[in-house]
Amino acid sequence: MTRVIRFHKHGGPEVLRIETVDVPKPGRGEIQIRVKALGLNRAEALIRSGSYIETPPLPSGLGLEAAGIVEAVGADVRGFAPGDAVSVVPPLSMVRWPAYGELATFPVEIVVRHPPSLTWERAAAVWMQYVTAYGAVIDIAQLRRKDFVVITAASSSVGLAAIQIANLVGATPIAVTRTCVKKQALIELGAAHVIASAEEDLEARLREITGTEGVRVVFDAVGGPLIEPLTAAMSRNGILIEYGGLSSDPTPFPLFTVLSKSLTLRGYLIHEIVRDPARLEAAKTFILDGLISGSLQPVIARIFPFDQIVEAHRFLESNEQLGKIVVTL
């Protein structure tokens, strides 16, 4: 019998329960992991509350990221054996392959041997943030040296990952955060510039920073009214990649700005990288190289024990964190 976290109804963090269940052996092409640490993601709060793109039958497990030791391998699995230390790229479905448990099973394609220098906590904080950021700014936008890239929700784990990746390729990361509370921390973590969107004129500050060149790449998790000042400060043929919808306000379409500058506005989810073997392999290589060189370093906001999962989800929804929330087993 194995301890797992499930919910029997949608709601706040308090609906999460630790339960003991029988976990089946891994199937063909699957690997079962004895979990040492979990990385928390906003998608898990959304599925718990009933607001996610995936609607689970109840009761349901949840969770997208884990690091641990291979417990067992299914038929046709090559290259992994019990005892291997691994971490997991988020699967296409957390309902099919939930991570929150002492044992968790995943498709072999998304299981990775991470650098041995990483602790379990840091290994559990790698793949969602770096694959998401890599897929947008490198795979799609082809971010290059001397580009200006605007990163909203910059204090999130994905935002910090994008800042690190921008610095790695020689681009200039401009972090956008709501207030100045996290400004100094963002600078210390690699942002070349920080703009507090609730306290400053976003368009004016972006024009001041970028001059006549403008912003070529925008990596946005917010949507809403920010779209207008962001696109107004973009360069001709620039690209805005939308990967979230944190704003509760309607998102206007800046028609004449898009037309006059030939802008690309593009939706993006990590799934398009995960479901494409060649693109996923390229992402793994880029990220592993960055981890080994030290250019990419996961930032941990706070660590909770497994039996404090409710408190961990409350902290996740507080928006107080800078970096990744991790749960240990």
C-alpha positions in Angstrom: 0.0 0.0 0.0 1.2 3.5 -0.9 0.4 7.0 0.3 -0.9 9.3 -2.4 -2.6 12.6 -2.4 -6.1 12.8 -4.0 -9.1 15.0 -4.0 -12.8 13.8 -4.0 -14.3 17.2 -4.9 -13.2 20.4 -6.4 -12.3 23.3 -4.1 -9.6 25.0 -2.1 -6.4 23.4 -0.8 -8.4 21.8 2.1 -9.9 19.2 -0.3 -6.5 17.5 -0.7 -6.3 14.2 1.2 -3.4 11.8 1.9 -4.8 8.3 1.3 -3.4 4.8 1.2 -4.0 2.9 -2.1 -2.7 0.0 -4.1 -0.5 1.4 -6.9 -0.3 -1.0 -9.9 3.0 -2.1 -11.4 4.3 -0.1 -14.4 2.9 -1.0 -17.7 4.6 -1.4 -21.1 6.9 1.5 -21.7 6.5 2.9 -18.2 8.8 3.5 -15.3 7.8 3.6 -11.6 9.6 5.9 -9.3 9.9 6.0 -5.5 9.4 9.7 -5.1 11.9 11.8 -3.1 10.6 15.3 -4.0 7.7 16.9 -5.9 7.7 20.3 -7.7 4.5 22.2 -7.4 2.8 24.0 -10.3 -0.1 26.3 -10.7 -1.8 23.8 -13.0 -2.2 21.6 -10.0 -4.1 24.3 -8.1 -6.3 24.7 -11.2 -7.2 21.0 -11.6 -7.9 20.8 -7.9 -10.3 23.8 -8.1 -12.0 22.6 -11.3 -10.5 25.3 -13.6 -7.9 23.3 -15.6 -8.0 22.3 -19.3 -8.2 18.6 -18.1 -11.3 17.5 -16.3 -10.7 14.4 -14.1 -13.1 11.8 -12.9 -13.2 11.9 -9.1 -11.5 11.0 -6.9 -8.4 12.1 -8.8 -4.7 12.3 -8.2 -2.6 15.2 -9.4 0.9 16.5 -9.9 3.3 17.0 -12.8 6.9 16.9 -11.5 8.8 14.4 -9.4 12.4 13.3 -8.7 13.3 10.0 -7.1 14.7 6.5 -7.5 13.5 4.0 -10.2 11.5 1.3 -8.3 10.5 -0.8 -11.3 10.4 -0.8 -15.1 7.7 -2.1 -17.4 8.1 -4.2 -20.5 10.1 -2.7 -23.5 11.9 -0.1 -21.2 15.5 0.2 -22.1 18.2 2.4 -20.6 16.8 2.5 -17.0 17.1 0.1 -14.1 15.9 0.0 -10.5 18.1 2.2 -8.4 18.7 4.9 -11.0 18.2 8.5 -9.8 15.8 10.3 -12.2 13.5 13.2 -12.5 10.4 13.7 -14.8 9.4 16.1 -17.5 5.7 16.9 -17.0 3.5 14.3 -18.7 0.7 15.2 -21.1 -1.9 14.2 -18.5 -1.5 14.5 -14.7 -4.8 12.5 -14.4 -3.3 9.5 -16.2 0.2 9.9 -14.6 -0.2 11.8 -11.3 3.0 12.6 -9.4 1.7 13.2 -5.9 2.6 10.0 -4.1 5.3 7.8 -2.6 5.2 5.8 -5.8 4.5 7.4 -9.2 4.5 5.9 -12.7 5.4 7.7 -16.0 6.1 7.0 -19.6 9.8 6.3 -20.2 10.1 9.1 -22.8 9.7 11.8 -20.1 12.0 10.3 -17.5 15.5 11.8 -17.4 18.8 11.1 -15.6 19.5 14.5 -14.1 23.1 15.7 -13.2 24.2 14.0 -10.0 25.1 17.4 -8.5 21.4 18.2 -8.1 19.7 17.6 -4.8 16.3 15.8 -5.0 14.7 19.2 -4.3 16.4 20.9 -7.2 15.9 17.9 -9.5 12.1 18.1 -8.8 12.2 21.9 -9.7 13.8 21.5 -13.2 11.6 20.3 -16.0 8.4 22.3 -16.0 10.1 25.7 -15.7 12.9 25.1 -18.1 11.1 23.1 -20.8 8.3 25.7 -20.7 10.7 28.7 -21.0 12.9 26.9 -23.6 10.0 25.9 -25.8 8.8 29.5 -26.0 11.9 31.7 -26.2 14.3 29.3 -27.9 12.3 26.7 -29.9 9.6 29.1 -31.1 10.9 32.7 -30.8 14.6 31.8 -31.7 15.8 34.2 -29.1 19.3 35.5 -30.0 22.2 37.5 -28.7 21.3 41.2 -28.1 17.5 40.7 -28.4 15.4 42.4 -25.8 12.9 39.9 -24.2 10.1 40.9 -21.8 9.2 38.3 -19.2 6.0 38.8 -17.2 5.2 37.0 -14.0 9.0 37.2 -13.7 9.2 35.9 -10.1 7.5 32.6 -11.0 9.7 29.6 -11.5 9.1 29.8 -15.3 9.8 33.5 -15.3 13.1 32.9 -13.5 13.9 30.1 -15.9 13.3 32.4 -18.9 15.6 35.1 -17.3 18.4 32.5 -17.0 17.9 31.2 -20.5 18.0 34.7 -21.9 21.3 35.4 -20.2 22.7 32.1 -21.4 22.2 33.1 -25.0 23.3 36.7 -24.6 19.8 38.3 -24.8 18.7 41.1 -22.4 15.9 40.0 -20.0 13.4 42.6 -18.9 11.4 41.3 -15.9 7.9 42.5 -15.3 6.4 42.1 -11.8 3.4 43.7 -10.2 5.1 45.8 -7.5 8.6 46.7 -6.5 8.7 44.3 -3.6 10.7 41.6 -5.6 12.7 44.1 -7.7 16.1 43.7 -6.0 15.7 39.9 -5.8 15.0 39.7 -9.5 18.0 41.8 -10.4 20.2 39.6 -8.2 18.7 36.6 -10.0 19.7 37.9 -13.4 17.1 40.4 -14.7 18.9 43.3 -16.6 15.9 45.5 -15.9 12.8 45.2 -13.7 9.5 47.0 -14.2 6.7 47.1 -11.6 3.6 47.2 -13.8 1.2 48.4 -11.1 3.5 51.3 -10.2 5.1 52.4 -13.5 4.1 53.2 -17.0 5.0 49.9 -18.7 5.1 51.1 -22.3 7.1 54.2 -21.4 9.6 52.2 -19.4 10.0 49.6 -22.1 10.6 52.4 -24.7 13.2 54.0 -22.4 15.0 50.7 -22.0 15.0 49.5 -25.6 15.1 52.8 -27.4 14.5 52.6 -31.2 15.2 48.9 -31.3 12.1 47.8 -29.3 11.2 44.5 -27.8 11.5 41.5 -30.2 10.2 38.8 -27.9 7.5 38.9 -25.2 7.0 35.9 -23.0 3.7 36.6 -21.2 1.8 34.6 -18.5 -0.7 37.3 -17.7 -2.8 38.5 -20.7 -5.5 41.1 -19.9 -4.9 44.8 -20.4 -1.1 44.4 -20.3 -1.2 43.2 -23.9 -1.6 46.8 -25.2 1.5 48.4 -23.6 3.5 45.3 -24.3 2.7 45.2 -28.0 3.1 49.0 -28.3 6.7 48.7 -27.2 7.5 45.7 -29.6 9.7 45.9 -32.6 8.6 45.3 -36.2 8.1 41.5 -36.8 8.3 40.9 -33.0 6.6 37.9 -31.4 4.5 37.7 -28.3 4.1 34.2 -26.8 1.1 33.8 -24.4 1.4 30.8 -22.1 -0.9 31.7 -19.3 -4.0 33.7 -18.3 -3.3 35.1 -14.8 -5.4 38.3 -15.4 -9.1 38.0 -14.7 -9.8 40.9 -17.0 -10.6 40.6 -20.7 -7.6 40.5 -23.1 -8.0 43.1 -25.9 -6.7 42.3 -29.4 -4.4 45.3 -30.4 -5.4 45.1 -34.1 -3.7 48.2 -35.5 -0.5 47.6 -33.6 -0.3 44.1 -34.8 -1.0 45.2 -38.4 1.4 48.1 -38.5 4.3 46.1 -37.0 3.5 42.7 -38.5 3.5 41.2 -35.1 3.0 37.5 -34.2 0.8 36.7 -31.2 1.0 33.1 -30.4 -0.5 30.7 -27.8 1.8 28.1 -26.3 1.6 25.1 -23.9 4.5 22.9 -22.8 2.6 20.0 -24.4 3.6 20.9 -27.9 7.3 20.2 -26.9 6.5 17.1 -24.8 4.5 15.4 -27.5 7.2 16.0 -30.2 10.1 13.5 -29.6 12.7 15.6 -31.6 11.8 18.9 -29.9 11.7 17.3 -26.5 15.1 15.7 -27.0 16.5 19.1 -28.1 15.0 20.7 -25.0 16.5 18.0 -22.7 20.0 18.5 -24.3 19.8 22.3 -23.9 18.7 22.1 -20.3 21.1 19.4 -19.2 24.0 21.3 -20.7 22.9 24.4 -18.8 22.5 22.6 -15.6 25.9 21.0 -15.9 27.6 24.3 -16.8 25.8 26.1 -13.9 24.1 28.6 -16.3 20.7 27.1 -15.3 20.1 26.9 -11.5 16.7 26.1 -10.1 15.5 28.6 -7.5 13.7 27.1 -4.6 11.1 29.4 -2.8 10.2 27.0 0.0 10.2 23.3 0.9 7.3 21.6 2.6 7.0 18.0 3.9 4.5 15.7 2.2 2.0 15.8 5.1 1.8 19.6 4.7 0.5 19.5 1.2 -2.5 21.7 2.1 -0.2 24.4 3.5 2.0 24.1 0.4 -1.0 24.7 -1.9 -2.0 27.7 0.2 1.4 29.1 -0.3 1.3 28.3 -4.0 -1.8 30.4 -4.3 -0.5 33.3 -2.2 1.7 34.6 -5.0 4.3 35.4 -2.4 6.9 32.9 -3.7 10.0 33.7 -5.7 10.8 30.5 -7.5 9.7 26.9 -7.1 7.7 25.3 -4.2 8.9 21.8 -3.5 7.4 19.0 -1.3 9.7 16.3 0.1 8.9 12.7 1.0 
